[in-house]
Structure formats: C-alpha cells, structure tokens
Amino acid sequence: MILVDINKISYDPNSKGYLVMLKAFEDNSCLEILISTKDAKQISLAKEGVNLPRPSTHDLLLDIVNSFDIKLKKIIITDYKGSTYYAKLVLYNTNLGEIVIDSRPSDAIVLSLKSNSPLYINKNLLSDPLNPKISPSEEVHSTIDYEDENENIEVLLENLNKALNKAVMVEEYETAAKLRDKINNLIKD
C-alpha cells in the first residue's frame, strides 16, 4: 500500500467529468480517477473543510460510525477493473475487530478527508503501465512498499508536521488548525 494525498481536482474536457489526482507521499507518482461533478463538489468541500448547514450523507455516515464506537481506520483504493476503480473502508471496533466495507473511491476520499483517516492506494495501481489513468509526474521514482503500516503513519506524520510548520510560518491558521487536528487523530491511534 502507498500512502497518498489529494493533490488536485481538475475538469477533464475529453470525458466531461472531473479528475481527482492522488499523489504519493514517498515519490512523485500519482493516480487520476475520473469522478462526477457532484463527487468533485463533495471532495472539494471536504478538502476545504466547509461544513454545510445540514449534514451531508458522508457526515451522517460518520456520525453513525462514531455513535457505535467504531473508528474509520484507513481507506484503500484497491483495484481497477473494467474501467472502474474500487475502494475499501477499513473500520475498527474493540469488540468486533477490523471490518472491511466496499466503497466507491469518491465516497471513500470524502470520508478520508472528513475523518482525517489515511488514504492508501494499492501499489499495483501505481506501477501498472497498462492502466490508462496513471499520470506520471515530472520525475519518475520507484515506489517504496512498506511492509510495516507504522512506517507509513510515521511518513504521514512527518509530512503533516512539515505542512503545519509551513502553515504557521505563512500565518494560515485555519489550515494549521486542521493539520494539527489530523496529527492529533493519528497520534491517538
């Protein structure tokens, strides 16, 4: 699994849809997933931390999950078959253990942003040269595959701390507060 972040969302005139670009923390490899206009809006709102006056479906789902003392542990974009990406939500409860649920990648991305849960991509999706949605960045580096999930969390924490320091230096305090909360949520686990 490769730890990623949402790099950008852009309109694709060829498909008349939007592409969400997921970029790996370890190197410059990235993956673009075609999403609908509605999904692009939901991801953008979640990325910016905008809360609507009434809860969205994603907010409702997270409220239900939290009400039952279940934690959204991580999100994994797992597969690409027949022009479709697949994702899984990995939940955890002390009584039930780990629970894995299928999800659309766009919904999984929104839930990742709203819950500050780490987002991963199956390593094979970034290394498959036949996959038409892979966008190489300026430099191509080999992808590091961590066998220990704790190392991925350490990389994420390091990158989040760097981003937090930068946000404080340029006096973007709202962004800094969101980054601090994300760091605190990861440290709690």
N, C-alpha and C positions, 0 to 999 in steps of 0.2 A: 504494500500500500504506500502511496505517495501523498504526503500532506500538501494541500493546495489552499489557495485563497481566491476569492472572486476578484479578478483583475479589472475587468470592464464589461459593459453591456453595450452592444452596438447594433444598429439597424443593418440588415443584410438585404439590399435591393433585389438580389437574384432570387431569394426564397420568399421575399416579402414578409420576413419574420425577423426576430432578433437573435443575436448570438451572444451567449454568456461565455466569457473567456475565463477559464480556471487556470491559474499559474502555480506551478510547483515552487515551494519554498527553497528546495535544495539547489535547483538549477533554473534555467530559463525555459524549460519545456512547458507547454501549455496545451489545453484541450478546449475546443469551442463546441458548445452544444446549442443547437437550434431550439428556440423556445417561442411561445406565442407572445403576442403583445400584452395580454393580461398577465402572463407569468413574468415578463420583463418588468412590468409595473410593480408587481409584488416583490420581486427581488430588489429592485431599486429602492422601494420604500423601506424594506428591511435593512438594506445596506446603509441607508442614511439614518436609520433609527427613528423613522417617522411613525408615530402611533396615531391611528385614526380614532375618531370619536367613538366608534363602535368596533368591537373586536372582529378581526378577520377570521376566516376559517383556521388559519395557521395559529392565531392567538388562542382560539377556542381549543384546538387540539393540545397545545402546550399547557393550557390551564387544566385540562382533563388529566394529562400525563402527570403534572405536578401534584394534583389533588390526590393521586393514588401512590404518592411517594415513589414515583418512577423517575429515573434520570435518563435523559437523552444523552447517551454516552458518546456517540460519534455517528457520522454519516459516511457512507461509502458509495461511490459511483462504481458499480461492479462490472458492467458488461455492455457490449454493443452488438446487437443482433438485428438483422433486417432493417437497417436504418433507424434503429431505436436504442436509446441508452436506458439502462436500468440502474436503480439505486436501492439501497437498503438503509433503514434506520436501525441502529443498534441501541436498544434500551436496556436499562439495568434496574433491578429491584432486589433488595436484600433477600426477600422471601422467594422470589421466582428465578433469580439469576438473570442471565442475559436473554433478551428477547429480540429476535430479528424480524423486521417487517418490511415487505416490499413497498417501494415508493417511486413516484415519478421523480426524476432528477431535479426538476424545477421546484417541486414542493419540498424536497429534501434540502435544497440550497436555502430556501426561505427559512425552514426550521433551524438549519445550522446557524444562520445569521441571528435569528430571534432568540435562540437559546445559548449562543456562544459555544456551540459544540464544534469540535474539529471536523473538517471536511477532508475526506480522502478520495483518491482515485485508484482503482486497480492499476498496478504497474503496467500490465499488458496493454491498457488503453493508450498509454503514452509512448509505448515502444513498437506498436503495430504499424508498419509502414503502409499497409493497405487500408487503414482506417481513414476515410476521406475528411473527417472532422478535425484531425490533428493539425495544428498550426505551429510549425517550428518558429522559434523566436530568432533574434539576431545571431546568437551563438548557440551551438548545439553541444550539450554536455551529456555525459552518461548519467542516467538516473540512478540515484542511490536507493537501494532497497534495504530498509532497516528491518531486522528480524525482531527487534525489541520495540514494542509500541512506546515505551517510556522515552526512548531516544527521540521519537517523533514529537512527543509532547515537549521535550527539552528544546528542540529546534523551534517549535512554535512559540514557546515562552521567550526564547532569546529574541526572535523576530518581533514579537509583540512588545517586549521591553524596549527594543530599539525604536520602534514606531512611537511608543509612549514618550520616550525622551525627546524625539523629534517634534511631536505634537506640543509638548510643553515649551520647547525652545521657541517655536513659532507662535505660541500663545493660542493654540487651537484647543481650548479647554474642554469643549464638548466632546471632541474626538478623543482627547486624553482620558476623559472620564469613562467613555465606552471601552477603550483599550484596558484601562485599569480593571474594570468590571470583568472583562473577558479573562484577564490574567488571574484575578482572584478566583473565578469559577474553575479554571484549570488547576490552580494550586489546591483547591478544596478536595479535588478527586484524589 
